Amino acid sequence: MIDILKYKDAETVTITDIDGAVFSGEVIEVIFPEEKTDLEEREYSIVIRDGNTEIEFLQSEIKSIVA
């Protein structure tokens, strides 16, 4: 599993998800499991801005990250 905490201070990243789709953008935040509600998946996630869209990736959805 990818250690997304390493990327919390990165300015931009390129993420390849488990389906092979590639997204590049500015890192907005890394969300810790304890910050999530009971209705959300309890794992780390990273939010990036790809163009005008903010996208949240769960740790388990990420195949690779390049800063």
N, CA, C and O atoms as a GROMACS GRO file, in nm:
protein
  268
    1MET      N    1   0.085  -0.118   0.000
    1MET     CA    2   0.000   0.000   0.000
    1MET      C    3   0.089   0.124   0.000
    1MET      O    4   0.193   0.127   0.067
    2ILE      N    5   0.049   0.225  -0.074
    2ILE     CA    6   0.124   0.350  -0.087
    2ILE      C    7   0.118   0.429   0.044
    2ILE      O    8   0.013   0.441   0.106
    3ASP      N    9   0.234   0.483   0.085
    3ASP     CA   10   0.241   0.569   0.204
    3ASP      C   11   0.212   0.712   0.161
    3ASP      O   12   0.304   0.787   0.126
    4ILE      N   13   0.085   0.751   0.163
    4ILE     CA   14   0.050   0.884   0.113
    4ILE      C   15   0.092   0.997   0.208
    4ILE      O   16   0.093   1.113   0.167
    5LEU      N   17   0.127   0.966   0.331
    5LEU     CA   18   0.174   1.070   0.423
    5LEU      C   19   0.301   1.137   0.371
    5LEU      O   20   0.329   1.252   0.404
    6LYS      N   21   0.379   1.064   0.291
    6LYS     CA   22   0.502   1.121   0.234
    6LYS      C   23   0.472   1.238   0.140
    6LYS      O   24   0.561   1.318   0.112
    7TYR      N   25   0.350   1.248   0.092
    7TYR     CA   26   0.315   1.347  -0.008
    7TYR      C   27   0.234   1.464   0.046
    7TYR      O   28   0.187   1.547  -0.031
    8LYS      N   29   0.215   1.470   0.178
    8LYS     CA   30   0.131   1.575   0.235
    8LYS      C   31   0.189   1.715   0.216
    8LYS      O   32   0.114   1.813   0.216
    9ASP      N   33   0.321   1.726   0.199
    9ASP     CA   34   0.383   1.857   0.179
    9ASP      C   35   0.424   1.881   0.034
    9ASP      O   36   0.484   1.984   0.003
   10ALA      N   37   0.392   1.788  -0.054
   10ALA     CA   38   0.425   1.806  -0.196
   10ALA      C   39   0.336   1.913  -0.257
   10ALA      O   40   0.220   1.928  -0.218
   11GLU      N   41   0.390   1.988  -0.351
   11GLU     CA   42   0.308   2.089  -0.418
   11GLU      C   43   0.214   2.025  -0.519
   11GLU      O   44   0.094   2.054  -0.519
   12THR      N   45   0.268   1.938  -0.604
   12THR     CA   46   0.187   1.869  -0.703
   12THR      C   47   0.224   1.721  -0.705
   12THR      O   48   0.336   1.683  -0.669
   13VAL      N   49   0.131   1.638  -0.748
   13VAL     CA   50   0.154   1.495  -0.762
   13VAL      C   51   0.085   1.444  -0.887
   13VAL      O   52  -0.008   1.506  -0.939
   14THR      N   53   0.132   1.329  -0.934
   14THR     CA   54   0.064   1.255  -1.038
   14THR      C   55   0.026   1.121  -0.978
   14THR      O   56   0.112   1.047  -0.932
   15ILE      N   57  -0.102   1.090  -0.980
   15ILE     CA   58  -0.154   0.968  -0.919
   15ILE      C   59  -0.207   0.877  -1.030
   15ILE      O   60  -0.283   0.919  -1.117
   16THR      N   61  -0.165   0.751  -1.023
   16THR     CA   62  -0.224   0.648  -1.107
   16THR      C   63  -0.311   0.563  -1.016
   16THR      O   64  -0.263   0.508  -0.917
   17ASP      N   65  -0.440   0.552  -1.050
   17ASP     CA   66  -0.529   0.474  -0.965
   17ASP      C   67  -0.525   0.326  -1.004
   17ASP      O   68  -0.461   0.289  -1.102
   18ILE      N   69  -0.593   0.244  -0.928
   18ILE     CA   70  -0.586   0.099  -0.949
   18ILE      C   71  -0.649   0.055  -1.081
   18ILE      O   72  -0.628  -0.058  -1.125
   19ASP      N   73  -0.725   0.144  -1.145
   19ASP     CA   74  -0.783   0.114  -1.276
   19ASP      C   75  -0.694   0.162  -1.390
   19ASP      O   76  -0.726   0.140  -1.507
   20GLY      N   77  -0.581   0.227  -1.356
   20GLY     CA   78  -0.487   0.274  -1.457
   20GLY      C   79  -0.509   0.416  -1.504
   20GLY      O   80  -0.435   0.465  -1.589
   21ALA      N   81  -0.610   0.485  -1.451
   21ALA     CA   82  -0.634   0.625  -1.487
   21ALA      C   83  -0.530   0.713  -1.417
   21ALA      O   84  -0.491   0.686  -1.303
   22VAL      N   85  -0.485   0.818  -1.487
   22VAL     CA   86  -0.381   0.907  -1.435
   22VAL      C   87  -0.439   1.046  -1.411
   22VAL      O   88  -0.509   1.101  -1.495
   23PHE      N   89  -0.407   1.100  -1.292
   23PHE     CA   90  -0.453   1.232  -1.252
   23PHE      C   91  -0.334   1.312  -1.202
   23PHE      O   92  -0.251   1.259  -1.128
   24SER      N   93  -0.323   1.438  -1.241
   24SER     CA   94  -0.216   1.526  -1.194
   24SER      C   95  -0.278   1.651  -1.136
   24SER      O   96  -0.376   1.704  -1.189
   25GLY      N   97  -0.219   1.698  -1.027
   25GLY     CA   98  -0.271   1.821  -0.971
   25GLY      C   99  -0.204   1.862  -0.842
   25GLY      O  100  -0.112   1.797  -0.792
   26GLU      N  101  -0.253   1.973  -0.790
   26GLU     CA  102  -0.203   2.033  -0.666
   26GLU      C  103  -0.257   1.954  -0.547
   26GLU      O  104  -0.375   1.919  -0.542
   27VAL      N  105  -0.169   1.926  -0.450
   27VAL     CA  106  -0.212   1.858  -0.328
   27VAL      C  107  -0.288   1.958  -0.241
   27VAL      O  108  -0.235   2.063  -0.205
   28ILE      N  109  -0.412   1.923  -0.208
   28ILE     CA  110  -0.494   2.008  -0.122
   28ILE      C  111  -0.476   1.965   0.024
   28ILE      O  112  -0.450   2.049   0.110
   29GLU      N  113  -0.491   1.835   0.051
   29GLU     CA  114  -0.473   1.785   0.188
   29GLU      C  115  -0.463   1.634   0.190
   29GLU      O  116  -0.506   1.565   0.098
   30VAL      N  117  -0.406   1.585   0.299
   30VAL     CA  118  -0.410   1.443   0.332
   30VAL      C  119  -0.505   1.429   0.449
   30VAL      O  120  -0.491   1.500   0.549
   31ILE      N  121  -0.601   1.338   0.438
   31ILE     CA  122  -0.702   1.320   0.543
   31ILE      C  123  -0.671   1.194   0.621
   31ILE      O  124  -0.653   1.087   0.563
   32PHE      N  125  -0.665   1.207   0.752
   32PHE     CA  126  -0.635   1.096   0.841
   32PHE      C  127  -0.762   1.015   0.869
   32PHE      O  128  -0.871   1.072   0.870
   33PRO      N  129  -0.750   0.885   0.892
   33PRO     CA  130  -0.868   0.801   0.917
   33PRO      C  131  -0.956   0.851   1.031
   33PRO      O  132  -1.078   0.845   1.022
   34GLU      N  133  -0.895   0.900   1.137
   34GLU     CA  134  -0.973   0.945   1.253
   34GLU      C  135  -1.051   1.073   1.226
   34GLU      O  136  -1.137   1.110   1.306
   35GLU      N  137  -1.023   1.141   1.115
   35GLU     CA  138  -1.097   1.262   1.079
   35GLU      C  139  -1.226   1.230   1.002
   35GLU      O  140  -1.306   1.320   0.975
   36LYS      N  141  -1.245   1.106   0.969
   36LYS     CA  142  -1.360   1.068   0.886
   36LYS      C  143  -1.479   1.029   0.973
   36LYS      O  144  -1.464   0.989   1.089
   37THR      N  145  -1.596   1.041   0.915
   37THR     CA  146  -1.718   1.003   0.986
   37THR      C  147  -1.735   0.851   0.981
   37THR      O  148  -1.664   0.782   0.909
   38ASP      N  149  -1.830   0.802   1.056
   38ASP     CA  150  -1.856   0.659   1.059
   38ASP      C  151  -1.909   0.607   0.925
   38ASP      O  152  -1.904   0.487   0.898
   39LEU      N  153  -1.959   0.697   0.841
   39LEU     CA  154  -2.014   0.657   0.712
   39LEU      C  155  -1.908   0.650   0.602
   39LEU      O  156  -1.935   0.602   0.492
   40GLU      N  157  -1.787   0.700   0.632
   40GLU     CA  158  -1.679   0.702   0.533
   40GLU      C  159  -1.580   0.589   0.559
   40GLU      O  160  -1.571   0.537   0.670
   41GLU      N  161  -1.507   0.553   0.456
   41GLU     CA  162  -1.401   0.453   0.470
   41GLU      C  163  -1.296   0.504   0.569
   41GLU      O  164  -1.252   0.618   0.560
   42ARG      N  165  -1.257   0.419   0.662
   42ARG     CA  166  -1.158   0.458   0.765
   42ARG      C  167  -1.017   0.424   0.718
   42ARG      O  168  -0.956   0.328   0.764
   43GLU      N  169  -0.967   0.505   0.626
   43GLU     CA  170  -0.829   0.492   0.580
   43GLU      C  171  -0.781   0.629   0.534
   43GLU      O  172  -0.860   0.720   0.512
   44TYR      N  173  -0.649   0.641   0.520
   44TYR     CA  174  -0.592   0.767   0.472
   44TYR      C  175  -0.643   0.796   0.332
   44TYR      O  176  -0.671   0.705   0.254
   45SER      N  177  -0.654   0.925   0.301
   45SER     CA  178  -0.685   0.966   0.165
   45SER      C  179  -0.612   1.095   0.133
   45SER      O  180  -0.568   1.167   0.223
   46ILE      N  181  -0.600   1.122   0.005
   46ILE     CA  182  -0.534   1.245  -0.040
   46ILE      C  183  -0.629   1.316  -0.136
   46ILE      O  184  -0.694   1.252  -0.219
   47VAL      N  185  -0.636   1.447  -0.124
   47VAL     CA  186  -0.722   1.528  -0.210
   47VAL      C  187  -0.632   1.613  -0.298
   47VAL      O  188  -0.543   1.683  -0.249
   48ILE      N  189  -0.656   1.607  -0.430
   48ILE     CA  190  -0.581   1.691  -0.523
   48ILE      C  191  -0.679   1.774  -0.606
   48ILE      O  192  -0.796   1.739  -0.619
   49ARG      N  193  -0.628   1.884  -0.661
   49ARG     CA  194  -0.707   1.966  -0.753
   49ARG      C  195  -0.653   1.941  -0.892
   49ARG      O  196  -0.539   1.978  -0.924
   50ASP      N  197  -0.735   1.879  -0.975
   50ASP     CA  198  -0.701   1.849  -1.114
   50ASP      C  199  -0.785   1.942  -1.201
   50ASP      O  200  -0.902   1.916  -1.227
   51GLY      N  201  -0.723   2.051  -1.244
   51GLY     CA  202  -0.799   2.155  -1.316
   51GLY      C  203  -0.888   2.228  -1.218
   51GLY      O  204  -0.840   2.286  -1.121
   52ASN      N  205  -1.018   2.225  -1.241
   52ASN     CA  206  -1.114   2.290  -1.151
   52ASN      C  207  -1.182   2.191  -1.058
   52ASN      O  208  -1.274   2.228  -0.985
   53THR      N  209  -1.138   2.066  -1.060
   53THR     CA  210  -1.204   1.961  -0.984
   53THR      C  211  -1.117   1.910  -0.871
   53THR      O  212  -0.999   1.881  -0.892
   54GLU      N  213  -1.174   1.901  -0.751
   54GLU     CA  214  -1.104   1.838  -0.639
   54GLU      C  215  -1.143   1.692  -0.634
   54GLU      O  216  -1.261   1.657  -0.637
   55ILE      N  217  -1.041   1.604  -0.627
   55ILE     CA  218  -1.064   1.461  -0.628
   55ILE      C  219  -1.000   1.399  -0.505
   55ILE      O  220  -0.883   1.427  -0.475
   56GLU      N  221  -1.075   1.316  -0.433
   56GLU     CA  222  -1.022   1.245  -0.316
   56GLU      C  223  -0.994   1.100  -0.356
   56GLU      O  224  -1.078   1.031  -0.412
   57PHE      N  225  -0.872   1.056  -0.324
   57PHE     CA  226  -0.831   0.919  -0.349
   57PHE      C  227  -0.809   0.848  -0.216
   57PHE      O  228  -0.729   0.894  -0.134
   58LEU      N  229  -0.878   0.738  -0.195
   58LEU     CA  230  -0.848   0.655  -0.079
   58LEU      C  231  -0.715   0.586  -0.101
   58LEU      O  232  -0.676   0.558  -0.214
   59GLN      N  233  -0.645   0.558   0.008
   59GLN     CA  234  -0.515   0.493  -0.001
   59GLN      C  235  -0.523   0.363  -0.080
   59GLN      O  236  -0.433   0.332  -0.158
   60SER      N  237  -0.629   0.288  -0.062
   60SER     CA  238  -0.644   0.159  -0.130
   60SER      C  239  -0.675   0.172  -0.279
   60SER      O  240  -0.668   0.073  -0.352
   61GLU      N  241  -0.709   0.293  -0.326
   61GLU     CA  242  -0.741   0.317  -0.466
   61GLU      C  243  -0.619   0.359  -0.548
   61GLU      O  244  -0.629   0.373  -0.670
   62ILE      N  245  -0.503   0.379  -0.482
   62ILE     CA  246  -0.386   0.435  -0.547
   62ILE      C  247  -0.286   0.325  -0.582
   62ILE      O  248  -0.243   0.247  -0.497
   63LYS      N  249  -0.250   0.321  -0.710
   63LYS     CA  250  -0.148   0.227  -0.756
   63LYS      C  251  -0.008   0.288  -0.741
   63LYS      O  252   0.086   0.220  -0.699
   64SER      N  253   0.005   0.418  -0.776
   64SER     CA  254   0.134   0.486  -0.761
   64SER      C  255   0.114   0.637  -0.750
   64SER      O  256   0.014   0.692  -0.796
   65ILE      N  257   0.213   0.700  -0.688
   65ILE     CA  258   0.216   0.847  -0.679
   65ILE      C  259   0.357   0.893  -0.712
   65ILE      O  260   0.455   0.834  -0.666
   66VAL      N  261   0.367   0.999  -0.791
   66VAL     CA  262   0.495   1.062  -0.822
   66VAL      C  263   0.482   1.209  -0.789
   66VAL      O  264   0.388   1.276  -0.833
   67ALA      N  265   0.577   1.260  -0.710
   67ALA     CA  266   0.576   1.404  -0.674
   67ALA      C  267   0.661   1.482  -0.770
   67ALA      O  268   0.674   1.604  -0.757
   0.00000   0.00000   0.00000
